């Protein structure tokens, strides 16, 4: 299993969906997972430490697990089939570990409440993980050293003295 952290939650400009970006702890590899708006808000509320007057659904689940004598151990995104991610919540209960089937968004919302690790199976990361593209501006600077004189000239201009029209 690969440990990941929440890198960000981003909104789609085309729909109400959000994408949560998980980043591999010891690598630059990312795993984007589309989630619903409400699940994204539930995760963000906890990450931003916003106080709510009454328990939200994921707070209720966490409180129920605790009241029944369980302890959330970790959550794992364990499968990807037909463009659908699967996850489970690992709960220690009465000396054994129980794995509860879950959507990744709900598992992650619970993980941030329980302050436990989030894991991704290697096979899932191999299928859907992405590495960031190299920074194009760095490549251009490396390739265009012959433009350094022009770049120096542009950088030396004092544009504050130009009259505004």
Secondary structure, DSSP 8 states (H G I E B T S, - for coil): -EEEEEEEEEE-SSSS-EEEEEEETTSSEEEEEEE-HHHHHHHHHHHTT---SS--HHHHHHHHHHHTT-EEEEEEEEEEETTEEEEEEEEEETTEEEEEEE-HHHHHHHHHHHT-EEEE-HHHHHHH-EE----HHHHHHHH-GGGHHHHHHHHH--GGGS---
